[in-house]
């Protein structure tokens, strides 16, 4: 074809140099035309037909493949293949044309594999196991390897050297590479530990005060873990920080189906006393402690009688106290509460008294782990406790306020 064009142009009286230039220009335009035609055939016809077929199929993975434009990027290889095939037409520049076109093909293959890894992650995320075993970190390591190998291959093609020789020479600079990819290596190792030990999953509620983290895990990648706090702010922390440092994972609470209430109220110790007959008669009308009072009265009378206790003084023998009766009331109240789990620990206990009074701690679990519901249940319980405590002739301890001091002065 080139000889035909040279003969045809020479008939027009063109010089040899001008003929060669014209022939080369025509061939370049022809190559560009063929590349553009083949590209548009693949883009506008073949790809559209393939898209229609994919949309009709029942599988989802091919839709994700199309959405991530993996096939679109593969089409960009066509012009480079055409240019590489026609390179012998230009013997003077053949070597460099083929080298550059090969580098371009390798570059497009890298971009295709990059999108292919994203597609694998999107497909994997459609399965339930993706929350427990995310693979994004591993795929990012795969991307790093692909880019590293691609750069080495491109350098080898341009330098006309074997990529294996370049890889061997890189071994001498391994210390520098380790320093460059330090975060990637640490993140990769941390990702393996987190996954293999089932320490963290997407959707887990974690808490790390050091980094201001208190919310749900959105994403686990090679370098970072993305968390959305309850105030809707997004925090990213290094993946290896979850292995090198401690963090609190609330997953156990969510899986158990119960969330702990551990809160105490301070009782004014000056209000603690033995129960007299008037108090006991009043307590007999409280449903939650009627059985308790009957049992304790019988038990105390039997003990005092057996031990010939002088009941003139309350110091002798055993007697009911308002704090003990109140504690029994709270226990029975919680045992009959519909939002308190009866399968988990349920306890009302006294802590060590201090300058703020006698702490009476409620230690129970709600049967609802949702945050808003949990807070409502907890508030409802303590609303009732604070309102009913005066019925047992007890007082809550609190530091004096301005109103209290005003009453004293008046």
C-alpha positions in Angstrom: 0.0 0.0 0.0 2.9 2.4 0.8 4.5 1.6 -2.6 1.2 2.2 -4.3 0.8 5.6 -2.6 4.5 6.5 -3.5 3.9 5.7 -7.2 0.6 7.6 -7.2 2.1 10.7 -5.6 5.2 10.7 -7.8 3.0 11.1 -10.9 2.0 14.5 -9.5 5.6 15.6 -9.7 6.3 15.6 -6.0 9.9 15.4 -4.8 11.1 12.2 -3.0 11.2 13.9 0.4 7.8 15.4 0.0 6.4 12.1 -1.2 7.7 10.3 1.8 6.3 13.0 4.1 2.9 12.8 2.4 2.8 9.0 2.5 3.6 9.0 6.3 0.9 11.7 6.9 -1.6 9.6 5.0 -0.7 6.4 6.9 -0.9 8.3 10.3 -4.4 9.6 9.4 -5.4 6.1 8.3 -4.1 4.5 11.5 -6.0 7.2 13.5 -9.1 6.6 11.5 -9.0 2.8 12.0 -8.4 3.3 15.7 -11.3 5.7 16.1 -13.6 3.5 14.1 -12.8 0.4 16.0 -13.1 2.3 19.3 -16.5 3.6 18.5 -17.7 0.2 17.2 -16.6 -1.3 20.5 -18.0 1.6 22.6 -21.3 2.4 20.8 -22.3 -1.0 19.4 -20.6 -3.9 21.2 -20.7 -2.3 24.7 -24.3 -1.3 24.3 -25.3 -4.8 23.2 -23.4 -6.2 26.1 -25.1 -3.8 28.5 -28.5 -4.8 27.3 -27.6 -8.5 27.8 -26.3 -7.7 31.3 -29.4 -5.8 32.4 -31.5 -8.8 31.4 -29.5 -11.3 33.3 -30.5 -12.3 36.8 -27.0 -12.2 38.3 -25.9 -9.0 40.0 -22.1 -9.3 39.6 -22.2 -8.4 35.9 -24.2 -5.3 36.7 -21.6 -4.2 39.2 -18.9 -5.0 36.6 -20.7 -2.7 34.1 -21.4 0.0 36.7 -17.7 0.2 37.7 -16.8 0.6 34.0 -14.3 -2.2 33.9 -15.3 -3.1 30.3 -15.2 0.6 29.3 -11.5 0.8 30.3 -10.7 -2.3 28.4 -11.9 -0.6 25.2 -9.1 2.0 25.6 -6.6 -0.7 24.7 -7.9 -1.0 21.1 -6.2 2.2 19.7 -2.8 1.1 21.3 -3.1 -2.4 19.7 -3.8 -0.8 16.3 -0.8 1.6 16.6 1.4 -1.3 17.8 0.4 -3.4 14.8 1.1 -0.6 12.3 4.4 0.4 13.8 6.5 -1.5 11.2 5.2 1.0 8.6 7.6 3.5 10.2 10.9 1.6 10.5 12.8 4.6 11.8 10.5 5.0 14.8 9.1 1.4 15.0 10.9 0.5 18.2 9.8 3.6 20.2 6.3 3.5 18.8 6.0 -0.2 19.9 7.5 0.6 23.3 5.2 3.6 24.0 2.1 1.7 22.8 3.1 -1.3 25.0 3.5 1.0 28.0 0.1 2.5 27.3 -1.4 -1.0 27.1 0.2 -1.9 30.5 -1.1 1.3 32.0 -4.6 0.6 30.8 -4.4 -3.0 32.2 -3.4 -1.5 35.5 -6.4 0.8 35.5 -8.7 -2.1 34.5 -7.3 -4.3 37.4 -7.8 -1.3 39.8 -11.5 -1.1 38.8 -11.7 -4.9 38.9 -10.6 -5.0 42.5 -13.3 -2.4 43.3 -15.8 -4.6 41.6 -14.7 -7.6 43.6 -15.2 -5.6 46.8 -18.6 -4.4 45.7 -19.7 -8.0 44.8 -18.4 -9.3 48.1 -20.2 -6.6 50.0 -23.5 -8.0 48.8 -22.9 -11.1 51.0 -23.6 -11.1 54.8 -20.1 -12.3 55.5 -18.7 -9.0 54.3 -19.5 -7.3 57.6 -17.6 -9.9 59.6 -14.8 -10.4 57.1 -14.2 -7.3 55.0 -11.6 -7.8 52.2 -11.1 -4.2 51.2 -7.7 -4.1 52.9 -6.5 -7.2 51.1 -7.7 -5.8 47.8 -5.8 -2.6 48.4 -2.7 -4.6 49.0 -3.4 -6.3 45.6 -3.7 -2.8 44.0 -0.4 -1.8 45.4 1.2 -4.9 44.0 -0.4 -4.4 40.6 0.8 -0.8 40.4 4.3 -1.7 41.6 4.6 -4.5 39.0 3.0 -2.3 36.3 5.5 0.5 37.0 8.4 -2.0 36.8 7.1 -3.4 33.5 6.7 0.0 32.0 10.2 1.0 33.1 11.6 -2.3 31.7 9.9 -1.7 28.3 11.2 1.9 28.0 14.7 0.9 29.1 14.6 -2.3 27.0 15.5 -4.3 30.1 14.0 -7.4 31.6 11.5 -6.6 34.5 13.1 -9.4 36.5 16.5 -7.6 36.4 14.8 -4.4 37.7 13.0 -6.4 40.4 16.4 -7.8 41.5 17.9 -4.4 41.6 15.0 -3.2 43.8 15.9 -5.8 46.4 19.0 -3.7 47.3 16.6 -0.8 48.1 14.3 -3.0 50.2 15.0 -0.9 53.4 13.9 2.2 51.6 10.8 0.4 50.3 9.9 -0.8 53.8 10.1 2.7 55.0 7.9 4.0 52.2 5.3 1.3 52.6 5.5 1.2 56.4 1.9 2.3 56.9 0.7 -0.2 54.3 2.5 -3.1 55.9 1.3 -2.2 59.4 -2.2 -1.8 58.1 -2.1 -5.1 56.2 -0.9 -7.0 59.3 -3.4 -5.2 61.5 -6.2 -6.1 59.1 -5.3 -9.8 59.2 -5.3 -9.7 63.0 -8.6 -7.9 63.2 -10.2 -10.3 60.7 -8.8 -13.6 62.0 -9.5 -12.8 65.6 -13.0 -11.3 64.8 -12.1 -8.2 66.7 -14.0 -5.8 64.5 -16.8 -5.8 62.0 -18.5 -3.2 59.9 -21.5 -1.9 61.9 -19.9 -2.5 65.3 -20.2 0.2 67.9 -16.7 1.0 69.2 -15.3 3.6 71.6 -11.8 5.0 71.7 -11.6 8.1 73.9 -8.0 8.9 72.8 -9.1 9.5 69.2 -12.6 10.9 70.1 -14.2 7.8 68.6 -17.7 6.8 69.8 -19.9 5.4 67.1 -20.5 2.8 64.3 -17.8 1.4 62.1 -18.5 2.4 58.4 -15.5 1.1 56.6 -12.3 -1.0 57.3 -9.6 -0.4 54.7 -5.8 -1.0 54.5 -4.7 2.2 56.1 -7.7 3.5 58.1 -10.9 2.6 59.8 -13.8 5.0 59.3 -16.2 5.6 62.2 -19.4 7.7 62.3 -19.8 9.1 65.8 -23.2 9.6 67.3 -23.0 13.4 66.6 -22.7 12.4 62.9 -19.1 13.4 62.6 -16.8 11.1 60.7 -13.5 10.0 62.3 -10.7 8.0 60.6 -8.1 6.2 62.7 -5.1 4.1 61.6 -6.0 0.4 61.3 -2.9 -0.6 63.2 -4.0 1.6 66.1 -6.8 -0.9 66.9 -4.2 -3.6 67.4 -1.5 -1.7 69.1 -3.9 0.1 71.5 -7.1 -0.9 73.3 -10.6 -0.1 72.3 -14.1 -0.9 73.5 -16.4 -2.9 71.2 -20.1 -2.9 72.2 -20.9 -5.8 69.9 -21.1 -8.2 72.9 -23.8 -6.1 74.5 -25.8 -5.9 71.2 -25.5 -9.6 70.6 -26.5 -10.5 74.2 -29.7 -8.5 73.8 -29.3 -6.6 77.1 -27.6 -3.3 78.0 -26.3 -2.7 81.5 -27.6 0.0 83.9 -25.0 0.7 86.6 -25.9 3.8 88.5 -26.2 4.7 92.1 -28.0 7.2 94.3 -26.5 8.6 97.5 -28.6 8.2 100.6 -28.3 10.7 103.5 -27.0 8.4 106.3 -28.7 10.6 108.9 -32.1 9.4 107.6 -31.3 5.7 108.1 -33.1 4.1 111.1 -34.9 1.1 112.4 -38.5 0.6 111.4 -41.1 1.3 114.1 -44.6 -0.2 114.2 -46.1 2.8 112.4 -43.6 2.5 109.5 -44.2 -1.3 109.3 -48.0 -0.8 109.2 -47.5 1.7 106.4 -45.2 -0.6 104.5 -47.7 -3.4 104.6 -49.8 -1.6 102.0 -46.9 -1.6 99.5 -47.5 -4.6 97.1 -43.9 -5.2 96.1 -42.7 -5.8 99.7 -45.7 -7.5 101.4 -44.3 -11.0 101.0 -40.8 -9.8 102.0 -42.2 -8.2 105.2 -44.1 -11.3 106.2 -41.1 -13.5 105.7 -38.7 -11.1 107.5 -41.0 -10.5 110.5 -41.4 -14.2 111.0 -37.6 -14.8 110.7 -36.8 -11.9 113.1 -39.3 -12.9 115.7 -38.1 -16.5 115.6 -34.5 -15.4 116.0 -35.2 -12.9 118.8 -37.3 -15.5 120.7 -34.7 -18.2 120.4 -31.9 -15.9 121.6 -34.1 -14.4 124.4 -33.4 -10.9 123.1 -34.4 -7.9 125.3 -36.5 -6.0 122.8 -36.8 -2.9 124.9 -33.7 -1.5 123.2 -33.4 -1.7 119.4 -29.7 -2.3 119.7 -30.5 -5.9 120.9 -31.4 -8.6 118.4 -32.5 -8.2 114.8 -34.8 -5.5 113.5 -36.0 -4.2 110.1 -34.4 -1.0 108.8 -35.8 1.5 106.4 -32.8 1.2 104.1 -33.0 -2.6 104.0 -36.7 -2.5 103.3 -36.2 0.1 100.6 -33.5 -2.0 99.0 -35.9 -5.0 99.0 -38.6 -2.8 97.4 -36.3 -1.7 94.6 -35.2 -5.4 93.9 -38.9 -6.5 93.6 -39.8 -3.4 91.6 -37.0 -4.3 89.1 -38.0 -8.0 89.0 -41.5 -6.9 88.0 -40.4 -4.3 85.5 -41.3 -5.4 81.9 -38.2 -3.7 80.3 -35.6 -5.3 82.6 -34.0 -8.6 81.6 -34.7 -11.3 84.2 -32.1 -13.7 82.7 -29.1 -11.4 83.4 -27.6 -10.0 86.6 -30.1 -8.1 88.7 -28.8 -6.6 91.9 -29.2 -3.7 94.3 -26.2 -3.2 96.5 -24.6 -0.9 98.9 -21.2 0.7 98.1 -18.7 2.0 100.6 -20.1 5.1 102.4 -18.2 8.3 102.0 -18.6 12.1 102.6 -21.5 12.1 100.1 -23.6 9.5 101.9 -24.3 5.8 101.4 -24.3 4.9 97.6 -27.1 2.5 96.7 -26.2 1.0 93.3 -28.7 -0.4 90.8 -27.0 -3.0 88.7 -29.4 -4.5 86.1 -29.7 -5.1 82.3 -32.4 -3.7 80.0 -33.9 -6.1 77.4 -33.6 -3.4 74.8 -30.2 -2.3 73.5 -31.3 0.7 71.4 -29.7 3.8 72.8 -32.9 6.0 72.9 -35.0 3.2 74.4 -32.3 2.4 76.9 -32.0 6.0 78.2 -35.8 6.2 78.5 -36.0 3.0 80.5 -33.1 4.1 82.8 -34.7 7.5 83.3 -38.1 5.9 84.1 -36.6 3.7 86.7 -34.8 6.5 88.5 -37.7 8.8 88.3 -39.7 6.2 90.2 -36.9 5.6 92.8 -36.3 9.2 93.5 -40.0 9.9 93.9 -40.7 6.9 96.2 -37.7 7.2 98.5 -39.5 9.6 100.9 -42.1 6.9 101.5 -39.4 5.0 103.4 -38.4 8.0 105.5 -35.1 8.3 103.6 -33.5 11.3 102.1 -31.2 11.8 99.1 -27.9 13.4 99.9 -27.0 16.4 97.8 -24.7 19.4 98.4 -26.5 22.5 99.7 -27.7 24.9 97.1 -28.2 28.6 97.3 -31.9 28.1 98.2 -30.8 25.8 101.1 -28.5 28.5 102.5 -31.1 31.1 102.1 -33.5 29.1 104.2 -30.8 28.7 106.9 -30.2 32.5 107.1 -33.9 33.2 107.2 
